[in-house]
Amino acid sequence: YALAVRPWGLLPPQGPPMCAASNDGGLFAGTVQVLITYSSASGEESGASNAVSTLVPQFGGVQLSSIPQPMQAHAASINVYTTTPNGTEFQWVARLPVGTTSYLVGTGPRGRVLQTQFYTSMPAGQCAAVYSGVLYVGIGRMLAWSPPLQYGQFDTAENYVEFNDDIDVLTP
């Protein structure tokens, strides 16, 4: 069989979709926040775009347009996450095929809570090691690590530490 070479992880979207209030959708009135991520065919998920807020009228929805498309060929779908009106927790609402540029967010089942909000693809480094399902990468003086079993991603808010000197070797 042939091996496919591709980058680690998926790059996060460059920005959020355009959002406008719609009179259709069935949501209660309030402010709804929307963001997107990308997924590969194997289920690997990118970090999230910035969130955008829309004031929704009673029984309205959020019309997404100009949905940013992935720049990497191994991205297979676009995930839409929203908060409930006046909520703060992003929940999955739709998986769209790459190429979809508009979508109406309304009532309907909500899925899992967003886990990859501040993730980006793991940068290349001079050394790497895996221990207990976590990938550690030495990048100059910085040690970055992935969330468990998400080797191509790292949390830019929490998963790194800087040392005084360059990292020469990593061992599990």
C-alpha positions as a printed Julia matrix, in Angstrom:
172×3 Matrix{Float64}:
   0.0    0.0    0.0
   1.1    3.6   -0.49
   1.81   6.05   2.31
   0.4    9.54   2.14
   2.51  12.42   3.39
   0.61  15.34   4.87
   1.18  17.99   7.53
   0.48  17.33  11.19
  -2.91  18.53  12.3
  -5.21  20.97  10.58
  -4.76  24.71  10.47
  -7.6   26.61  12.14
  -9.92  28.72   9.98
  -8.52  32.14   9.08
 -11.67  33.84  10.34
 -15.32  33.32  11.19
 -18.17  33.18   8.71
 -20.3   36.24   8.06
 -23.38  36.08  10.31
 -26.7   37.88  10.14
 -29.92  37.58  12.1
 -32.7   35.7   10.32
 -36.44  35.71  11.01
 -36.44  31.93  10.46
 -34.92  29.33  12.75
 -37.08  28.95  15.85
 -34.5   30.14  18.42
 -35.41  32.22  21.45
 -34.34  35.86  21.34
 -30.82  36.68  22.51
 -27.19  36.89  21.46
 -25.86  33.77  19.73
 -22.13  33.25  19.18
 -20.9   31.2   16.2
 -17.51  29.76  15.24
 -16.23  27.01  12.96
 -13.55  24.32  12.88
 -12.34  21.9   10.2
 -12.18  18.08  10.41
 -10.24  15.48   8.46
 -11.81  12.23   7.22
 -10.22  10.44  10.2
 -11.99  12.79  12.66
  -9.05  15.0   13.59
 -10.35  18.5   14.37
  -8.65  21.87  13.95
  -8.63  24.77  16.31
 -11.52  27.2   16.07
 -12.05  30.47  14.27
 -12.75  33.6   16.25
 -16.34  33.75  17.45
 -18.85  36.19  16.01
 -21.99  37.34  17.86
 -25.43  37.95  16.39
 -28.53  39.33  18.12
 -31.32  36.93  17.18
 -35.01  37.96  17.23
 -37.63  35.77  18.92
 -38.03  32.51  16.9
 -35.26  33.62  14.56
 -31.92  32.12  13.61
 -28.43  32.96  12.39
 -27.72  32.97   8.66
 -24.07  32.06   7.97
 -22.53  33.15   4.68
 -19.01  33.41   3.25
 -17.97  30.39   5.32
 -14.15  30.25   5.14
 -12.87  27.18   3.31
  -9.9   25.07   4.45
  -6.58  25.55   2.7
  -5.39  22.0    3.36
  -6.45  19.18   1.06
  -6.93  16.67   3.89
  -9.72  18.76   5.47
 -12.97  16.92   4.72
 -15.64  18.93   6.53
 -16.52  22.16   8.3
 -18.0   22.02  11.82
 -20.36  24.74  13.05
 -20.55  25.45  16.78
 -22.9   27.9   18.49
 -23.93  28.98  21.93
 -27.55  28.96  22.98
 -29.08  32.46  23.05
 -27.17  34.42  25.74
 -25.09  31.29  26.51
 -21.32  30.91  26.74
 -20.65  27.22  25.93
 -20.09  26.32  22.28
 -21.89  23.17  21.14
 -21.67  21.37  17.8
 -24.66  21.99  15.52
 -23.62  20.88  12.01
 -20.97  19.16   9.87
 -20.89  20.72   6.42
 -19.08  19.39   3.35
 -16.08  21.43   2.21
 -17.35  23.89  -0.39
 -20.49  24.85   1.55
 -20.61  28.64   1.85
 -23.93  29.26   3.64
 -25.99  27.65   6.4
 -28.95  28.61   8.62
 -28.53  27.92  12.34
 -31.85  27.3   14.06
 -33.36  24.87  16.52
 -32.3   21.29  16.38
 -30.19  18.85  18.29
 -26.95  20.12  19.8
 -23.9   17.89  20.05
 -20.7   17.81  22.01
 -19.03  20.81  23.59
 -16.14  22.38  21.64
 -12.79  21.0   22.83
 -10.35  22.68  20.4
 -11.07  26.39  20.76
  -7.48  27.61  21.23
  -5.71  24.82  19.34
  -3.43  25.2   16.37
  -1.38  22.65  14.44
   1.73  21.44  16.23
   4.76  23.38  14.94
   7.84  21.55  13.71
  10.74  21.29  16.1
  14.21  19.86  16.45
  13.17  16.84  18.57
  10.03  14.94  19.54
   8.91  12.16  21.87
   5.63  10.43  22.72
   4.71   9.45  26.27
   1.33   8.23  27.56
  -0.5    9.36  24.43
   0.97  12.87  24.45
   3.37  14.21  21.81
   6.16  16.47  23.15
   8.09  18.67  20.69
  11.18  20.77  21.4
  10.99  23.99  19.39
  14.07  26.05  20.15
  13.74  26.87  23.86
  10.03  25.96  23.98
   8.61  22.57  24.88
   5.1   22.14  23.43
   2.81  19.17  23.99
  -0.4   17.88  22.45
  -3.62  17.06  24.22
  -3.85  13.28  24.8
  -4.18  11.35  21.52
  -4.39  14.55  19.44
  -0.81  14.49  18.16
  -1.19  17.13  15.46
  -2.56  19.87  17.74
  -1.49  21.95  20.69
  -3.3   24.4   22.95
  -1.64  27.8   22.48
  -3.06  29.01  25.8
  -1.71  26.25  28.03
   0.4   23.48  26.47
   3.92  24.87  26.45
   6.77  25.94  28.7
   9.95  27.92  27.9
  13.46  27.05  29.09
  16.62  29.17  29.3
  18.44  27.19  26.58
  17.52  25.32  23.41
  16.15  21.82  23.89
  18.6   19.25  22.47
  16.93  15.94  23.28
  13.64  14.53  24.58
  13.13  11.1   26.07
   9.87   9.59  27.3
